[in-house]
């Protein structure tokens, strides 16, 4: 088993197609017993990045943004281990 601490830029790649998205998708291969750890603030940062992409010219539609945010929040409940911001985490 491998443990990964993902920052917002890595997590965004799971919900948007961009450079590095394929690598992140491979980390979530169901046959691998990987543990994904996120800091609490990552949820907010990812939602903000998705909102920025929605506002961008030829970005996500509002509906796509809302679906991506909802999916990310479900993953926070089920697939990620979300840790509070503490001095040790920072």
C-alpha positions as CSV (number, residue, x, y, z in Angstrom):
1,X,0.0,0.0,0.0
2,X,1.2,3.5,-0.9
3,X,0.1,6.7,0.8
4,X,-0.1,9.9,-1.1
5,X,-0.7,13.4,0.3
6,X,-2.3,15.3,-2.6
7,X,-2.4,19.1,-2.9
8,X,-5.2,20.9,-4.7
9,X,-3.3,21.1,-8.1
10,X,-3.1,17.3,-8.1
11,X,-6.7,16.7,-7.0
12,X,-8.0,19.1,-9.7
13,X,-6.5,16.8,-12.3
14,X,-9.0,14.1,-11.3
15,X,-11.9,16.3,-12.2
16,X,-10.5,18.3,-15.2
17,X,-8.6,17.0,-18.1
18,X,-5.2,18.7,-18.2
19,X,-1.5,17.7,-18.1
20,X,-1.0,15.1,-15.4
21,X,-4.6,13.9,-15.3
22,X,-3.7,10.5,-16.6
23,X,-1.0,10.0,-13.9
24,X,-3.6,11.0,-11.2
25,X,-6.2,8.6,-12.7
26,X,-3.6,5.8,-12.4
27,X,-3.2,6.5,-8.7
28,X,-6.9,5.8,-8.3
29,X,-6.8,2.4,-10.0
30,X,-9.1,0.2,-7.9
31,X,-6.7,-2.7,-8.1
32,X,-4.1,-0.6,-6.1
33,X,-4.5,-0.2,-2.4
34,X,-3.5,3.4,-2.3
35,X,-4.5,5.8,0.4
36,X,-5.1,9.4,-0.6
37,X,-4.7,12.1,2.1
38,X,-6.0,15.7,1.7
39,X,-5.8,18.7,4.0
40,X,-9.2,20.1,4.8
41,X,-8.5,23.3,2.9
42,X,-8.0,21.3,-0.3
43,X,-11.8,20.9,-0.7
44,X,-12.1,24.7,-0.8
45,X,-9.1,25.1,-3.1
46,X,-10.4,22.5,-5.6
47,X,-13.9,24.0,-5.6
48,X,-12.3,27.5,-6.3
49,X,-10.2,26.1,-9.2
50,X,-13.3,24.4,-10.7
51,X,-15.2,27.7,-10.4
52,X,-12.4,29.6,-12.0
53,X,-12.4,27.1,-14.9
54,X,-16.2,27.7,-15.2
55,X,-15.7,31.4,-15.4
56,X,-12.9,31.1,-18.0
57,X,-13.6,31.5,-21.7
58,X,-14.5,28.1,-23.2
59,X,-14.3,26.6,-19.7
60,X,-16.8,24.4,-17.9
61,X,-20.5,25.0,-18.0
62,X,-22.2,25.8,-14.7
63,X,-23.7,22.3,-14.7
64,X,-20.3,20.7,-15.3
65,X,-18.8,22.7,-12.5
66,X,-21.5,21.8,-10.1
67,X,-21.2,18.1,-11.0
68,X,-17.5,18.1,-10.6
69,X,-17.7,19.9,-7.2
70,X,-20.4,17.4,-6.0
71,X,-18.3,14.4,-7.2
72,X,-15.2,15.8,-5.4
73,X,-17.2,16.3,-2.2
74,X,-18.5,12.7,-2.4
75,X,-14.9,11.5,-2.9
76,X,-13.9,13.5,0.2
77,X,-16.5,11.5,2.2
78,X,-15.7,8.1,0.7
79,X,-12.2,7.9,-1.0
80,X,-10.0,10.5,0.6
81,X,-8.7,10.7,4.1
82,X,-9.2,14.4,4.9
83,X,-7.0,15.7,7.7
84,X,-7.4,19.0,9.7
85,X,-4.9,21.7,9.2
86,X,-2.5,21.5,12.1
87,X,1.0,22.9,12.4
88,X,2.3,19.4,11.6
89,X,0.3,19.2,8.4
90,X,1.3,22.8,7.4
